[in-house]
Amino acid sequence: MICSLCPRNCGKERREREGAGFCRAGTLPKIAKAALHHWEEPCISGKHGSGTVFFSGCNLGCVFCQNYKLSHEDYGEIVSVKRLAEIFSELEEQGAHNINLVTPTHYVPVICEALALARPSIPVVYNCGGYEKTETLELLRGYIDIYLTDIKYYSNARALRYSGAPDYFAVASKALLAMREQTGPAVFDEEGILQKGTVLRHLVLPGCGKDSQKIIRWFSRYAPKGTYISLMSQYI
């Protein structure tokens, strides 16, 4: 395929097992880990854990990524679409509160195929860096129950320096609103576990407090009621 899934619009060829684009990914999904994960937001992980699938590669490639081996060094194993669907089912059988797709942007078409094969009875979470095309998000309509998305930067200069994406805020803020339009306001079950909705994540970077304030002000002004924000401080 000639890829234009993400805002980088590489237009590069992607074969089944390798690709020439920014993410370096082929068309088949490459997975680093699939397991119950207990360290997401409490409303995602709950008591039993989130059924998390960590995809290899990334369309953003931040220099400070805490999953550097996955995002920059492409650690993982290529699986078939059928096997990906089986993984979703296995995680559900293990008692996961949800299926949590981490860094999934470059695999949206095969994720949709796998979800069509084995639609979980638990919510599906799209856990991304925020650098998303609304056209690609539209492919996910009806498949995704929860969007867990970043807005990392307000400053174009910082976005360029740390992620090579000077248009990041314009793209990520538009994407957040598109996600929220799909999910509607947040819905929780009786145990406080999120069943549907959109959550914005923001990691406060060292020396960038004013940038964070600008993002929070934007969120308070433009995010529809029932959209949540997760403010994080665990930069390493």
Residue frames relative to the residue before (quaternion, step in Angstrom):
aa qw qx qy qz dx dy dz
M 1.0000 0.0000 0.0000 0.0000 0.00 0.00 0.00
I 0.3376 -0.6704 0.6129 0.2469 3.57 -1.27 0.49
C 0.2575 -0.8569 0.4367 0.0931 3.54 -0.29 1.29
S 0.0894 0.7511 -0.6524 0.0474 3.51 -1.16 0.85
L 0.2245 0.8291 -0.4854 0.1628 3.56 1.12 0.70
C 0.7928 0.2750 -0.1373 0.5263 3.59 0.97 -0.79
P 0.7008 -0.5038 0.3019 0.4049 3.61 -1.21 0.30
R 0.5434 0.6085 -0.4185 0.3991 3.62 1.16 -0.19
N 0.1605 -0.8385 0.5092 0.1092 3.58 1.24 -0.45
C 0.0063 0.8550 -0.5174 0.0343 3.55 0.86 1.01
G 0.1736 -0.7933 0.5560 0.1772 3.53 0.87 -0.96
K 0.4569 0.6889 -0.4380 0.3534 3.56 1.22 0.52
E 0.5523 -0.6177 0.4509 0.3318 3.53 -1.22 0.50
R 0.0761 -0.7602 0.6438 0.0436 3.53 -1.11 0.82
R 0.1777 -0.7634 0.6147 0.0885 3.53 -0.76 1.10
E 0.7610 -0.3861 0.2325 0.4666 3.59 -1.25 0.07
R 0.8399 0.2220 -0.0734 0.4898 3.60 0.77 -1.00
E 0.7895 0.1698 -0.1198 0.5775 3.59 1.20 0.06
G 0.0842 -0.8050 0.5859 0.0398 3.52 -1.20 0.51
A 0.4137 -0.7262 0.5037 0.2185 3.56 -1.19 0.59
G 0.5306 0.6657 -0.3921 0.3487 3.60 1.27 -0.01
F 0.7672 -0.3561 0.2646 0.4632 3.55 -1.34 -0.08
C 0.7173 0.4534 -0.2546 0.4638 3.60 0.95 -0.86
R 0.3434 -0.7818 0.4495 0.2621 3.57 1.32 -0.31
A 0.5145 0.6902 -0.3860 0.3317 3.59 1.27 0.01
G 0.4141 -0.6390 0.5834 0.2826 3.49 -1.30 0.50
T 0.6664 -0.5037 0.3529 0.4215 3.56 -1.22 -0.20
L 0.6274 0.5003 -0.3450 0.4869 3.61 1.13 -0.50
P 0.5236 -0.6633 0.4265 0.3226 3.62 -0.96 0.77
K 0.1659 -0.7524 0.6314 0.0880 3.53 -1.07 0.86
I 0.1097 -0.8338 0.5408 -0.0153 3.54 -0.57 1.23
A 0.3149 -0.7546 0.5498 0.1706 3.56 -0.91 0.95
K 0.7952 -0.1028 0.1147 0.5864 3.58 1.01 -0.79
A 0.0131 -0.7554 0.6545 0.0283 3.54 -1.20 0.63
A 0.2904 0.7530 -0.5257 0.2689 3.57 -0.51 1.20
L 0.5917 -0.5109 0.4606 0.4204 3.55 -1.33 0.10
H 0.1241 -0.8100 0.5732 -0.0018 3.54 -0.74 1.13
H 0.2042 -0.8321 0.5126 0.0569 3.58 -0.68 1.15
W 0.6782 0.5319 -0.2740 0.4267 3.60 1.23 0.04
E 0.4003 0.6421 -0.5314 0.3809 3.53 1.07 0.74
E 0.7303 -0.3327 0.3003 0.5156 3.58 -1.26 -0.25
P 0.6215 -0.5829 0.3644 0.3756 3.64 -1.00 0.77
C 0.6807 0.4840 -0.3045 0.4579 3.60 0.99 -0.71
I 0.6474 0.4675 -0.3152 0.5128 3.60 1.30 -0.09
S 0.7445 0.4120 -0.2235 0.4754 3.60 0.81 -1.00
G 0.1237 -0.8292 0.5338 0.1103 3.59 1.00 -0.79
K 0.7474 -0.3673 0.2945 0.4687 3.57 -1.13 -0.68
H 0.7615 0.4180 -0.1990 0.4537 3.55 0.99 -0.85
G 0.5522 -0.6175 0.3924 0.3997 3.57 1.21 -0.34
S 0.4506 -0.6586 0.5434 0.2606 3.49 -1.32 0.50
G 0.4036 -0.7212 0.5084 0.2418 3.59 -0.87 0.92
T 0.0207 -0.8855 0.4606 -0.0565 3.50 0.37 1.35
V 0.1148 -0.7510 0.6483 0.0489 3.53 -1.02 0.95
F 0.1744 -0.7887 0.5856 0.0673 3.57 -0.54 1.23
F 0.1990 -0.7878 0.5748 0.0963 3.57 -0.53 1.18
S 0.4532 -0.6833 0.5111 0.2581 3.57 -1.14 0.71
G 0.7466 0.3519 -0.2861 0.4867 3.55 -1.18 0.61
C 0.0826 -0.7934 0.6027 0.0205 3.56 -1.29 0.27
N 0.3833 -0.7236 0.5230 0.2363 3.57 -1.12 0.64
L 0.6798 0.4712 -0.2842 0.4849 3.59 1.30 0.01
G 0.0901 -0.8705 0.4809 0.0535 3.60 0.92 -0.87
C 0.0863 0.8228 -0.5538 0.0944 3.61 0.82 0.97
V 0.5314 -0.6651 0.4234 0.3099 3.58 -0.95 0.85
F 0.7250 0.4261 -0.2408 0.4846 3.60 1.16 -0.51
C 0.2716 0.8098 -0.4937 0.1634 3.62 1.21 0.23
Q 0.3808 -0.7319 0.5192 0.2231 3.57 -0.88 0.96
N 0.6950 0.3756 -0.2645 0.5531 3.59 1.29 -0.21
Y 0.0394 0.8721 -0.4870 0.0263 3.56 1.05 0.86
K 0.6408 0.5408 -0.3352 0.4295 3.60 0.94 -0.85
L 0.6825 0.4662 -0.2798 0.4885 3.56 1.09 -0.71
S 0.7598 0.4341 -0.2207 0.4307 3.55 0.74 -1.10
H 0.7836 0.3230 -0.1561 0.5072 3.59 1.02 -0.80
E 0.7673 0.3488 -0.1827 0.5061 3.59 1.06 -0.70
D 0.4072 -0.7806 0.4146 0.2300 3.57 1.36 0.19
Y 0.1921 0.7894 -0.5518 0.1883 3.57 1.03 0.77
G 0.5193 0.6428 -0.4650 0.3177 3.57 -0.94 0.85
E 0.4115 -0.6879 0.5499 0.2348 3.53 -1.38 -0.03
I 0.4053 -0.7049 0.5304 0.2399 3.58 -0.93 0.93
V 0.0524 -0.7911 0.6094 0.0034 3.56 -0.96 0.94
S 0.5513 -0.5917 0.4681 0.3562 3.55 -1.28 0.28
V 0.6442 -0.4950 0.3974 0.4267 3.56 -1.27 0.23
K 0.6213 0.5422 -0.3318 0.4581 3.58 1.04 -0.80
R 0.6716 0.4885 -0.3046 0.4664 3.58 0.92 -0.87
L 0.6113 0.5391 -0.3525 0.4598 3.59 1.04 -0.69
A 0.6406 0.5126 -0.3182 0.4750 3.59 0.98 -0.83
E 0.6386 0.5213 -0.3227 0.4651 3.60 1.01 -0.79
I 0.6216 0.5430 -0.3349 0.4546 3.59 1.03 -0.77
F 0.6157 0.5362 -0.3435 0.4641 3.58 0.99 -0.81
S 0.6811 0.4940 -0.2838 0.4599 3.58 0.88 -0.97
E 0.6513 0.5252 -0.3144 0.4485 3.59 0.98 -0.84
L 0.6506 0.5064 -0.3138 0.4710 3.58 0.99 -0.81
E 0.6335 0.5190 -0.3303 0.4694 3.57 1.02 -0.74
E 0.6542 0.5191 -0.3025 0.4594 3.57 1.00 -0.85
Q 0.6467 0.5203 -0.3104 0.4632 3.59 1.17 -0.58
G 0.6039 -0.6060 0.3374 0.3927 3.59 1.27 -0.02
A 0.3005 0.7764 -0.5055 0.2266 3.61 1.21 0.35
H 0.4872 -0.6526 0.4987 0.2969 3.55 -1.14 0.68
N 0.7943 -0.0171 0.0610 0.6042 3.57 1.17 -0.60
I 0.4044 -0.6276 0.5836 0.3194 3.54 -1.36 0.05
N 0.1320 -0.8332 0.5367 -0.0153 3.55 -0.49 1.29
L 0.1491 -0.8141 0.5605 0.0289 3.57 -0.33 1.31
V 0.0996 -0.8362 0.5393 0.0068 3.58 -0.29 1.28
T 0.8285 -0.0187 -0.0842 0.5533 3.56 -0.79 1.18
P 0.2367 0.8424 -0.4523 0.1725 3.58 0.78 1.03
T 0.3999 0.7917 -0.4341 0.1574 3.58 1.25 -0.41
H 0.7360 0.4446 -0.2392 0.4510 3.57 0.82 -1.01
Y 0.7111 0.4039 -0.2598 0.5135 3.60 1.29 -0.01
V 0.2306 0.8235 -0.4989 0.1406 3.60 1.18 0.35
P 0.6782 0.4961 -0.3425 0.4202 3.68 0.71 -0.84
V 0.7109 0.4358 -0.2796 0.4759 3.61 0.86 -0.87
I 0.5746 0.5580 -0.3826 0.4606 3.60 1.15 -0.49
C 0.6435 0.5096 -0.3182 0.4743 3.58 0.96 -0.82
E 0.6325 0.5258 -0.3268 0.4654 3.59 0.99 -0.80
A 0.6819 0.4904 -0.2916 0.4577 3.57 0.89 -0.95
L 0.6604 0.4956 -0.3101 0.4712 3.59 0.99 -0.78
A 0.6139 0.5319 -0.3450 0.4703 3.57 1.14 -0.55
L 0.6502 0.5113 -0.3015 0.4743 3.58 1.15 -0.66
A 0.8060 0.0289 0.0415 0.5898 3.56 0.95 -0.93
R 0.0784 -0.8189 0.5686 0.0050 3.55 0.13 1.30
P 0.3596 -0.7501 0.5064 0.2272 3.63 -0.51 1.10
S 0.4285 -0.6743 0.5303 0.2838 3.56 -1.22 0.46
I 0.6198 0.4744 -0.3306 0.5305 3.56 1.36 0.08
P 0.6539 -0.5342 0.3401 0.4140 3.63 -1.15 0.42
V 0.2893 -0.7174 0.6073 0.1813 3.55 -1.26 0.57
V 0.1935 -0.7951 0.5723 0.0539 3.55 -0.81 1.14
Y 0.1851 -0.7444 0.6335 0.1011 3.57 -0.95 0.96
N 0.0667 -0.8363 0.5409 -0.0603 3.55 -0.20 1.40
C 0.1559 0.8454 -0.4763 0.1847 3.57 0.01 1.31
G 0.6099 -0.5856 0.4164 0.3342 3.54 -1.36 0.19
G 0.5946 -0.6266 0.3387 0.3730 3.57 1.26 0.09
Y 0.6167 0.5424 -0.3463 0.4534 3.59 1.25 -0.32
E 0.2501 0.8038 -0.4677 0.2695 3.52 0.47 1.34
K 0.3713 -0.6848 0.5782 0.2426 3.55 -1.16 0.67
T 0.4992 -0.6584 0.4642 0.3192 3.56 -0.93 0.82
E 0.5956 0.5654 -0.3647 0.4388 3.61 1.12 -0.58
T 0.6641 0.4822 -0.2992 0.4868 3.58 1.04 -0.77
L 0.6177 0.5370 -0.3405 0.4627 3.58 1.03 -0.74
E 0.6221 0.5563 -0.3471 0.4278 3.57 1.03 -0.72
L 0.5849 0.5720 -0.3675 0.4424 3.61 1.15 -0.55
L 0.6898 0.4993 -0.2601 0.4551 3.57 1.18 -0.64
R 0.4245 0.7207 -0.4619 0.2949 3.59 1.24 -0.19
G 0.7881 0.2656 -0.2256 0.5074 3.55 -0.80 1.04
Y 0.6887 0.4446 -0.2776 0.5010 3.58 1.25 -0.31
I 0.7602 0.3641 -0.1767 0.5082 3.59 1.04 -0.78
D 0.2590 -0.7733 0.5654 0.1238 3.57 -0.93 0.98
I 0.7985 0.1437 -0.0301 0.5838 3.56 1.06 -0.83
Y 0.1462 -0.7458 0.6423 0.0991 3.55 -1.00 0.88
L 0.0633 -0.7533 0.6546 -0.0020 3.56 -0.86 1.09
T 0.1150 0.8544 -0.4793 0.1645 3.53 0.08 1.35
D 0.4222 -0.6985 0.5214 0.2489 3.56 -1.16 0.58
I 0.0101 0.6402 -0.7491 -0.1700 3.38 -1.57 0.11
K 0.2150 -0.8444 0.4845 0.0777 3.54 -0.20 1.32
Y 0.8195 0.1079 0.0039 0.5628 3.57 0.98 -0.88
Y 0.2846 -0.6793 0.6403 0.2183 3.50 -1.32 0.46
S 0.6830 0.5023 -0.2607 0.4618 3.55 1.06 -0.90
N 0.4336 -0.6909 0.5181 0.2576 3.59 -0.85 0.98
A 0.6304 0.5509 -0.3334 0.4335 3.57 1.04 -0.79
R 0.6698 0.4780 -0.3028 0.4809 3.59 0.96 -0.84
A 0.6324 0.5344 -0.3315 0.4523 3.57 0.99 -0.80
L 0.6452 0.5026 -0.3098 0.4850 3.58 1.06 -0.76
R 0.6933 0.5042 -0.2845 0.4291 3.58 0.83 -0.99
Y 0.8074 0.3282 -0.1429 0.4690 3.58 0.83 -0.99
S 0.8051 0.2000 -0.1182 0.5458 3.60 1.18 -0.38
G 0.4280 -0.7237 0.4564 0.2913 3.60 1.24 0.01
A 0.6203 0.5291 -0.3308 0.4752 3.58 1.17 0.61
P 0.1369 -0.8553 0.4934 0.0792 3.61 0.33 1.20
D 0.6769 0.4645 -0.2912 0.4912 3.60 1.22 -0.35
Y 0.2758 0.8360 -0.4565 0.1293 3.56 1.32 0.13
F 0.7122 0.4664 -0.3045 0.4272 3.62 0.61 -1.02
A 0.6391 0.5282 -0.3308 0.4507 3.58 0.92 -0.85
V 0.6825 0.4796 -0.2782 0.4762 3.57 0.98 -0.89
A 0.7152 0.4768 -0.2696 0.4342 3.59 0.76 -1.06
S 0.6545 0.5055 -0.3261 0.4579 3.59 0.99 -0.74
K 0.6319 0.5129 -0.3191 0.4856 3.59 1.06 -0.74
A 0.6470 0.5262 -0.3125 0.4549 3.57 1.02 -0.86
L 0.6233 0.5487 -0.3427 0.4393 3.59 0.97 -0.84
L 0.6814 0.4836 -0.2955 0.4632 3.58 0.87 -0.89
A 0.6300 0.5206 -0.3301 0.4724 3.59 1.09 -0.67
M 0.6272 0.5284 -0.3271 0.4694 3.57 1.05 -0.78
R 0.6711 0.5079 -0.2915 0.4547 3.54 0.91 -0.99
E 0.6111 0.5451 -0.3486 0.4560 3.58 1.07 -0.68
Q 0.6595 0.5075 -0.3074 0.4615 3.59 1.05 -0.73
T 0.7835 0.3901 -0.1982 0.4412 3.58 0.76 -1.01
G 0.3314 -0.7095 0.5455 0.2987 3.56 1.02 -0.74
P 0.7358 -0.4087 0.2826 0.4601 3.61 -1.26 -0.14
A 0.6532 -0.5431 0.3689 0.3772 3.54 -1.25 0.50
V 0.0898 -0.7610 0.6417 0.0311 3.54 -1.14 0.84
F 0.1168 -0.7965 0.5925 0.0283 3.57 -0.82 1.06
D 0.4212 -0.6706 0.5323 0.2993 3.59 -1.18 0.48
E 0.7493 -0.4201 0.2707 0.4346 3.57 -1.28 -0.03
E 0.6765 0.4606 -0.2876 0.4974 3.60 1.26 -0.33
G 0.5607 -0.6281 0.3776 0.3854 3.59 1.27 0.08
I 0.4752 0.6523 -0.4483 0.3844 3.58 1.23 0.39
L 0.4605 -0.7024 0.4752 0.2623 3.55 -0.80 1.04
Q 0.1909 -0.7973 0.5684 0.0695 3.56 -0.86 1.03
K 0.7860 -0.0344 0.0630 0.6141 3.55 1.14 -0.65
G 0.5253 0.6443 -0.4533 0.3215 3.58 -1.05 0.69
T 0.4048 -0.6864 0.5528 0.2435 3.53 -1.39 -0.03
V 0.0832 -0.7822 0.6173 0.0094 3.55 -0.93 1.01
L 0.2470 -0.7508 0.5968 0.1380 3.55 -0.89 0.98
R 0.1657 -0.7584 0.6234 0.0934 3.55 -0.92 0.95
H 0.0438 0.7780 -0.6268 0.0021 3.53 -1.13 0.70
L 0.2146 -0.7641 0.6012 0.0931 3.54 -0.80 1.11
V 0.3247 -0.7425 0.5536 0.1919 3.57 -0.69 1.11
L 0.2353 -0.7936 0.5513 0.1045 3.57 -0.61 1.17
P 0.6233 -0.5600 0.3853 0.3865 3.61 -1.10 0.62
G 0.8396 0.1618 -0.1344 0.5008 3.57 -0.87 0.96
C 0.6653 0.5123 -0.2869 0.4611 3.58 1.29 0.06
G 0.2137 0.8282 -0.4966 0.1478 3.58 1.16 0.53
K 0.6549 0.5104 -0.3221 0.4548 3.59 0.97 -0.78
D 0.6033 0.5415 -0.3484 0.4706 3.55 1.10 -0.67
S 0.6442 0.5214 -0.3104 0.4656 3.58 1.00 -0.86
Q 0.6334 0.5392 -0.3280 0.4477 3.58 0.97 -0.83
K 0.6467 0.5227 -0.3171 0.4561 3.57 1.01 -0.82
I 0.6395 0.5157 -0.3212 0.4710 3.57 1.03 -0.77
I 0.6622 0.5031 -0.3057 0.4636 3.58 0.93 -0.88
R 0.6345 0.5147 -0.3320 0.4714 3.59 1.01 -0.77
W 0.6338 0.5163 -0.3306 0.4717 3.58 0.97 -0.85
F 0.6560 0.5245 -0.3079 0.4469 3.58 0.89 -0.96
S 0.6824 0.4948 -0.2961 0.4493 3.58 0.87 -0.96
R 0.6922 0.4791 -0.2732 0.4654 3.57 1.12 -0.63
Y 0.8329 0.2906 -0.1035 0.4595 3.58 0.81 -0.98
A 0.6098 0.5567 -0.3814 0.4156 3.63 1.06 -0.49
P 0.4675 -0.6866 0.4698 0.2990 3.62 -0.78 0.92
K 0.6216 -0.5388 0.4178 0.3856 3.55 -1.21 0.56
G 0.7382 0.3587 -0.2876 0.4936 3.56 -0.97 0.89
T 0.5668 0.5123 -0.3988 0.5071 3.57 1.32 0.30
Y 0.2411 -0.8053 0.5299 0.1120 3.59 -0.77 1.00
I 0.2242 -0.7513 0.6031 0.1468 3.54 -1.30 0.42
S 0.1630 -0.7556 0.6290 0.0823 3.56 -1.07 0.85
L 0.1365 -0.8106 0.5688 0.0299 3.55 -0.38 1.29
M 0.1185 -0.8442 0.5228 -0.0049 3.57 -0.53 1.23
S 0.1777 -0.8019 0.5664 0.0670 3.55 -1.13 0.70
Q 0.5126 0.7076 -0.3816 0.3015 3.61 1.25 0.11
Y 0.1775 0.7925 -0.5600 0.1636 3.60 1.00 0.73
I 0.0964 -0.7665 0.6337 0.0398 3.56 -1.05 0.88
